[in-house]
Amino acid sequence: MEQGWDNDVKDFFVKILNSVAMTLLWALAAVTAGLYFKLAIVGSTSMTVTIIFYILLAVTFYGLVRYLYRTWRKA
């Protein structure tokens, strides 16, 4: 009997772990910046800072989705 993992199964699990890790990293960074530094709370900082925060949040979310799409599109 063969020992170890099949390369296809290993690659699949690496994709899953990378996807989960990147998504959690993005979410934790967004929550930290938004709540801890009070950038997401309207009225705690100037409206310009809040708008810039949400624009950057949308741009980085687009980057995350693009990364995930490219990761899972590869054969």
A tleap script that builds the chain and sets N, CA, C and O, in Angstrom:
source leaprc.protein.ff14SB
mol = sequence {
  NMET GLU GLN GLY TRP ASP ASN ASP VAL LYS
  ASP PHE PHE VAL LYS ILE LEU ASN SER VAL
  ALA MET THR LEU LEU TRP ALA LEU ALA ALA
  VAL THR ALA GLY LEU TYR PHE LYS LEU ALA
  ILE VAL GLY SER THR SER MET THR VAL THR
  ILE ILE PHE TYR ILE LEU LEU ALA VAL THR
  PHE TYR GLY LEU VAL ARG TYR LEU TYR ARG
  THR TRP ARG LYS CALA
}
set mol.1.N position { 0.820 -1.191 0.000 }
set mol.1.CA position { 0.000 0.000 0.000 }
set mol.1.C position { 0.866 1.258 0.000 }
set mol.1.O position { 1.941 1.302 0.598 }
set mol.2.N position { 0.371 2.248 -0.673 }
set mol.2.CA position { 1.118 3.499 -0.802 }
set mol.2.C position { 0.929 4.359 0.450 }
set mol.2.O position { -0.168 4.433 1.003 }
set mol.3.N position { 1.991 4.995 0.883 }
set mol.3.CA position { 1.958 5.858 2.066 }
set mol.3.C position { 1.834 7.320 1.643 }
set mol.3.O position { 2.266 7.689 0.551 }
set mol.4.N position { 1.260 8.134 2.485 }
set mol.4.CA position { 1.182 9.569 2.234 }
set mol.4.C position { -0.101 9.971 1.535 }
set mol.4.O position { -1.014 9.167 1.350 }
set mol.5.N position { -0.144 11.237 1.152 }
set mol.5.CA position { -1.323 11.817 0.521 }
set mol.5.C position { -1.155 11.849 -0.979 }
set mol.5.O position { -0.041 11.934 -1.497 }
set mol.6.N position { -2.267 11.782 -1.663 }
set mol.6.CA position { -2.282 11.994 -3.098 }
set mol.6.C position { -2.034 13.480 -3.356 }
set mol.6.O position { -2.510 14.326 -2.599 }
set mol.7.N position { -1.303 13.801 -4.406 }
set mol.7.CA position { -0.968 15.204 -4.682 }
set mol.7.C position { -2.205 16.049 -4.968 }
set mol.7.O position { -2.244 17.224 -4.601 }
set mol.8.N position { -3.215 15.470 -5.617 }
set mol.8.CA position { -4.440 16.225 -5.891 }
set mol.8.C position { -5.179 16.581 -4.610 }
set mol.8.O position { -5.686 17.693 -4.461 }
set mol.9.N position { -5.234 15.632 -3.692 }
set mol.9.CA position { -5.907 15.885 -2.410 }
set mol.9.C position { -5.141 16.930 -1.618 }
set mol.9.O position { -5.736 17.817 -1.007 }
set mol.10.N position { -3.822 16.823 -1.631 }
set mol.10.CA position { -2.985 17.792 -0.915 }
set mol.10.C position { -3.178 19.197 -1.490 }
set mol.10.O position { -3.328 20.155 -0.732 }
set mol.11.N position { -3.177 19.329 -2.811 }
set mol.11.CA position { -3.379 20.635 -3.444 }
set mol.11.C position { -4.752 21.208 -3.115 }
set mol.11.O position { -4.896 22.412 -2.906 }
set mol.12.N position { -5.765 20.335 -3.070 }
set mol.12.CA position { -7.120 20.781 -2.741 }
set mol.12.C position { -7.188 21.328 -1.318 }
set mol.12.O position { -7.781 22.382 -1.086 }
set mol.13.N position { -6.585 20.619 -0.366 }
set mol.13.CA position { -6.591 21.085 1.018 }
set mol.13.C position { -5.771 22.350 1.208 }
set mol.13.O position { -6.115 23.190 2.039 }
set mol.14.N position { -4.696 22.496 0.451 }
set mol.14.CA position { -3.907 23.730 0.513 }
set mol.14.C position { -4.741 24.906 0.002 }
set mol.14.O position { -4.673 25.998 0.567 }
set mol.15.N position { -5.524 24.697 -1.056 }
set mol.15.CA position { -6.414 25.751 -1.555 }
set mol.15.C position { -7.444 26.140 -0.497 }
set mol.15.O position { -7.714 27.322 -0.283 }
set mol.16.N position { -8.015 25.132 0.158 }
set mol.16.CA position { -9.018 25.401 1.194 }
set mol.16.C position { -8.394 26.198 2.336 }
set mol.16.O position { -8.956 27.203 2.772 }
set mol.17.N position { -7.243 25.756 2.818 }
set mol.17.CA position { -6.596 26.447 3.939 }
set mol.17.C position { -6.178 27.864 3.569 }
set mol.17.O position { -6.334 28.782 4.374 }
set mol.18.N position { -5.652 28.053 2.371 }
set mol.18.CA position { -5.271 29.402 1.936 }
set mol.18.C position { -6.494 30.310 1.814 }
set mol.18.O position { -6.431 31.484 2.178 }
set mol.19.N position { -7.591 29.781 1.310 }
set mol.19.CA position { -8.810 30.577 1.168 }
set mol.19.C position { -9.362 30.996 2.527 }
set mol.19.O position { -9.730 32.153 2.726 }
set mol.20.N position { -9.417 30.059 3.449 }
set mol.20.CA position { -9.926 30.367 4.785 }
set mol.20.C position { -9.000 31.354 5.493 }
set mol.20.O position { -9.467 32.298 6.131 }
set mol.21.N position { -7.695 31.138 5.382 }
set mol.21.CA position { -6.739 32.017 6.057 }
set mol.21.C position { -6.804 33.441 5.514 }
set mol.21.O position { -6.809 34.398 6.289 }
set mol.22.N position { -6.854 33.590 4.201 }
set mol.22.CA position { -6.901 34.941 3.621 }
set mol.22.C position { -8.204 35.649 3.967 }
set mol.22.O position { -8.212 36.850 4.236 }
set mol.23.N position { -9.305 34.904 3.958 }
set mol.23.CA position { -10.588 35.517 4.295 }
set mol.23.C position { -10.621 35.949 5.761 }
set mol.23.O position { -11.102 37.038 6.075 }
set mol.24.N position { -10.117 35.109 6.650 }
set mol.24.CA position { -10.065 35.486 8.073 }
set mol.24.C position { -9.115 36.654 8.312 }
set mol.24.O position { -9.409 37.536 9.119 }
set mol.25.N position { -7.993 36.667 7.626 }
set mol.25.CA position { -7.053 37.773 7.760 }
set mol.25.C position { -7.688 39.082 7.310 }
set mol.25.O position { -7.540 40.109 7.972 }
set mol.26.N position { -8.397 39.044 6.183 }
set mol.26.CA position { -9.069 40.250 5.699 }
set mol.26.C position { -10.144 40.697 6.696 }
set mol.26.O position { -10.247 41.882 7.013 }
set mol.27.N position { -10.938 39.749 7.184 }
set mol.27.CA position { -12.016 40.101 8.113 }
set mol.27.C position { -11.469 40.661 9.418 }
set mol.27.O position { -12.000 41.644 9.936 }
set mol.28.N position { -10.428 40.058 9.954 }
set mol.28.CA position { -9.850 40.561 11.206 }
set mol.28.C position { -9.233 41.942 11.025 }
set mol.28.O position { -9.356 42.800 11.899 }
set mol.29.N position { -8.578 42.155 9.905 }
set mol.29.CA position { -8.008 43.483 9.638 }
set mol.29.C position { -9.114 44.524 9.499 }
set mol.29.O position { -8.983 45.638 10.008 }
set mol.30.N position { -10.191 44.176 8.821 }
set mol.30.CA position { -11.303 45.109 8.638 }
set mol.30.C position { -11.979 45.437 9.964 }
set mol.30.O position { -12.286 46.597 10.238 }
set mol.31.N position { -12.209 44.422 10.781 }
set mol.31.CA position { -12.860 44.647 12.070 }
set mol.31.C position { -11.943 45.444 12.996 }
set mol.31.O position { -12.401 46.339 13.706 }
set mol.32.N position { -10.662 45.124 12.990 }
set mol.32.CA position { -9.716 45.859 13.835 }
set mol.32.C position { -9.659 47.328 13.441 }
set mol.32.O position { -9.746 48.214 14.291 }
set mol.33.N position { -9.514 47.574 12.156 }
set mol.33.CA position { -9.441 48.963 11.702 }
set mol.33.C position { -10.766 49.686 11.932 }
set mol.33.O position { -10.782 50.857 12.310 }
set mol.34.N position { -11.862 48.994 11.706 }
set mol.34.CA position { -13.164 49.640 11.816 }
set mol.34.C position { -13.611 49.900 13.239 }
set mol.34.O position { -14.106 50.985 13.544 }
set mol.35.N position { -13.448 48.929 14.110 }
set mol.35.CA position { -13.961 49.085 15.467 }
set mol.35.C position { -12.912 49.573 16.463 }
set mol.35.O position { -13.181 50.478 17.253 }
set mol.36.N position { -11.734 48.986 16.430 }
set mol.36.CA position { -10.717 49.365 17.410 }
set mol.36.C position { -10.250 50.802 17.181 }
set mol.36.O position { -10.115 51.577 18.127 }
set mol.37.N position { -10.007 51.148 15.921 }
set mol.37.CA position { -9.569 52.511 15.608 }
set mol.37.C position { -10.740 53.444 15.317 }
set mol.37.O position { -10.538 54.612 14.986 }
set mol.38.N position { -11.961 52.931 15.441 }
set mol.38.CA position { -13.210 53.687 15.294 }
set mol.38.C position { -13.321 54.385 13.940 }
set mol.38.O position { -13.798 55.516 13.852 }
set mol.39.N position { -12.878 53.700 12.892 }
set mol.39.CA position { -12.985 54.264 11.551 }
set mol.39.C position { -14.348 53.971 10.926 }
set mol.39.O position { -14.796 54.713 10.052 }
set mol.40.N position { -15.001 52.915 11.356 }
set mol.40.CA position { -16.280 52.529 10.771 }
set mol.40.C position { -17.469 53.194 11.457 }
set mol.40.O position { -18.583 53.151 10.934 }
set mol.41.N position { -17.253 53.798 12.602 }
set mol.41.CA position { -18.337 54.392 13.368 }
set mol.41.C position { -18.527 55.833 12.912 }
set mol.41.O position { -17.638 56.673 13.058 }
set mol.42.N position { -19.686 56.093 12.367 }
set mol.42.CA position { -19.992 57.437 11.867 }
set mol.42.C position { -20.117 58.377 13.054 }
set mol.42.O position { -20.853 58.097 14.001 }
set mol.43.N position { -19.412 59.470 13.005 }
set mol.43.CA position { -19.466 60.467 14.064 }
set mol.43.C position { -18.274 60.439 14.997 }
set mol.43.O position { -18.016 61.420 15.694 }
set mol.44.N position { -17.539 59.332 15.026 }
set mol.44.CA position { -16.382 59.285 15.918 }
set mol.44.C position { -15.157 59.921 15.275 }
set mol.44.O position { -14.282 60.433 15.972 }
set mol.45.N position { -15.092 59.889 13.954 }
set mol.45.CA position { -14.038 60.586 13.205 }
set mol.45.C position { -14.726 61.435 12.153 }
set mol.45.O position { -15.953 61.441 12.048 }
set mol.46.N position { -13.935 62.146 11.383 }
set mol.46.CA position { -14.552 62.973 10.349 }
set mol.46.C position { -15.185 62.094 9.276 }
set mol.46.O position { -14.786 60.945 9.088 }
set mol.47.N position { -16.156 62.634 8.589 }
set mol.47.CA position { -16.877 61.887 7.572 }
set mol.47.C position { -15.943 61.460 6.442 }
set mol.47.O position { -16.135 60.397 5.850 }
set mol.48.N position { -14.941 62.273 6.139 }
set mol.48.CA position { -13.991 61.946 5.081 }
set mol.48.C position { -13.212 60.684 5.423 }
set mol.48.O position { -13.022 59.822 4.564 }
set mol.49.N position { -12.760 60.565 6.661 }
set mol.49.CA position { -12.011 59.380 7.086 }
set mol.49.C position { -12.894 58.142 7.013 }
set mol.49.O position { -12.437 57.081 6.589 }
set mol.50.N position { -14.137 58.262 7.416 }
set mol.50.CA position { -15.060 57.134 7.365 }
set mol.50.C position { -15.320 56.705 5.923 }
set mol.50.O position { -15.359 55.510 5.630 }
set mol.51.N position { -15.497 57.660 5.032 }
set mol.51.CA position { -15.727 57.345 3.625 }
set mol.51.C position { -14.502 56.673 3.013 }
set mol.51.O position { -14.633 55.699 2.272 }
set mol.52.N position { -13.320 57.184 3.318 }
set mol.52.CA position { -12.088 56.572 2.813 }
set mol.52.C position { -11.948 55.153 3.337 }
set mol.52.O position { -11.538 54.259 2.597 }
set mol.53.N position { -12.283 54.934 4.607 }
set mol.53.CA position { -12.223 53.587 5.179 }
set mol.53.C position { -13.124 52.637 4.422 }
set mol.53.O position { -12.699 51.535 4.075 }
set mol.54.N position { -14.366 53.036 4.153 }
set mol.54.CA position { -15.290 52.153 3.456 }
set mol.54.C position { -14.890 51.932 2.005 }
set mol.54.O position { -15.105 50.847 1.465 }
set mol.55.N position { -14.315 52.936 1.369 }
set mol.55.CA position { -13.826 52.749 0.001 }
set mol.55.C position { -12.670 51.751 -0.011 }
set mol.55.O position { -12.633 50.856 -0.856 }
set mol.56.N position { -11.734 51.898 0.915 }
set mol.56.CA position { -10.620 50.951 1.004 }
set mol.56.C position { -11.111 49.548 1.356 }
set mol.56.O position { -10.565 48.558 0.869 }
set mol.57.N position { -12.123 49.462 2.187 }
set mol.57.CA position { -12.704 48.168 2.532 }
set mol.57.C position { -13.285 47.492 1.292 }
set mol.57.O position { -13.098 46.291 1.094 }
set mol.58.N position { -13.979 48.246 0.470 }
set mol.58.CA position { -14.561 47.688 -0.758 }
set mol.58.C position { -13.474 47.268 -1.747 }
set mol.58.O position { -13.588 46.222 -2.387 }
set mol.59.N position { -12.420 48.078 -1.874 }
set mol.59.CA position { -11.332 47.758 -2.802 }
set mol.59.C position { -10.596 46.497 -2.346 }
set mol.59.O position { -10.295 45.627 -3.163 }
set mol.60.N position { -10.306 46.393 -1.060 }
set mol.60.CA position { -9.608 45.212 -0.576 }
set mol.60.C position { -10.506 43.968 -0.646 }
set mol.60.O position { -10.011 42.862 -0.860 }
set mol.61.N position { -11.813 44.144 -0.467 }
set mol.61.CA position { -12.721 43.006 -0.626 }
set mol.61.C position { -12.735 42.533 -2.071 }
set mol.61.O position { -12.767 41.330 -2.331 }
set mol.62.N position { -12.712 43.468 -3.010 }
set mol.62.CA position { -12.610 43.108 -4.423 }
set mol.62.C position { -11.315 42.335 -4.678 }
set mol.62.O position { -11.317 41.349 -5.414 }
set mol.63.N position { -10.220 42.774 -4.077 }
set mol.63.CA position { -8.949 42.066 -4.224 }
set mol.63.C position { -9.017 40.664 -3.640 }
set mol.63.O position { -8.473 39.724 -4.219 }
set mol.64.N position { -9.674 40.516 -2.509 }
set mol.64.CA position { -9.841 39.192 -1.895 }
set mol.64.C position { -10.660 38.275 -2.790 }
set mol.64.O position { -10.291 37.117 -2.992 }
set mol.65.N position { -11.757 38.772 -3.325 }
set mol.65.CA position { -12.602 37.961 -4.203 }
set mol.65.C position { -11.836 37.583 -5.468 }
set mol.65.O position { -11.948 36.457 -5.951 }
set mol.66.N position { -11.074 38.505 -5.992 }
set mol.66.CA position { -10.264 38.223 -7.184 }
set mol.66.C position { -9.208 37.159 -6.878 }
set mol.66.O position { -8.983 36.266 -7.695 }
set mol.67.N position { -8.564 37.241 -5.721 }
set mol.67.CA position { -7.588 36.238 -5.301 }
set mol.67.C position { -8.244 34.867 -5.182 }
set mol.67.O position { -7.707 33.871 -5.669 }
set mol.68.N position { -9.408 34.819 -4.533 }
set mol.68.CA position { -10.106 33.547 -4.365 }
set mol.68.C position { -10.544 32.974 -5.706 }
set mol.68.O position { -10.440 31.767 -5.928 }
set mol.69.N position { -11.027 33.819 -6.589 }
set mol.69.CA position { -11.448 33.361 -7.916 }
set mol.69.C position { -10.264 32.775 -8.680 }
set mol.69.O position { -10.381 31.702 -9.271 }
set mol.70.N position { -9.141 33.460 -8.672 }
set mol.70.CA position { -7.954 32.966 -9.381 }
set mol.70.C position { -7.406 31.699 -8.741 }
set mol.70.O position { -6.913 30.813 -9.439 }
set mol.71.N position { -7.488 31.608 -7.438 }
set mol.71.CA position { -6.997 30.409 -6.756 }
set mol.71.C position { -7.834 29.191 -7.133 }
set mol.71.O position { -7.286 28.118 -7.386 }
set mol.72.N position { -9.142 29.346 -7.170 }
set mol.72.CA position { -10.010 28.206 -7.433 }
set mol.72.C position { -10.203 27.949 -8.919 }
set mol.72.O position { -10.668 26.873 -9.294 }
set mol.73.N position { -9.864 28.892 -9.765 }
set mol.73.CA position { -10.006 28.705 -11.206 }
set mol.73.C position { -8.900 27.824 -11.754 }
set mol.73.O position { -9.106 27.119 -12.742 }
set mol.74.N position { -7.716 27.853 -11.123 }
set mol.74.CA position { -6.581 27.060 -11.586 }
set mol.74.C position { -6.920 25.576 -11.575 }
set mol.74.O position { -7.527 25.056 -10.639 }
set mol.75.N position { -6.508 24.919 -12.645 }
set mol.75.CA position { -6.788 23.482 -12.743 }
set mol.75.C position { -5.703 22.645 -12.115 }
set mol.75.O position { -5.792 21.417 -12.116 }
savepdb mol mol.pdb
quit
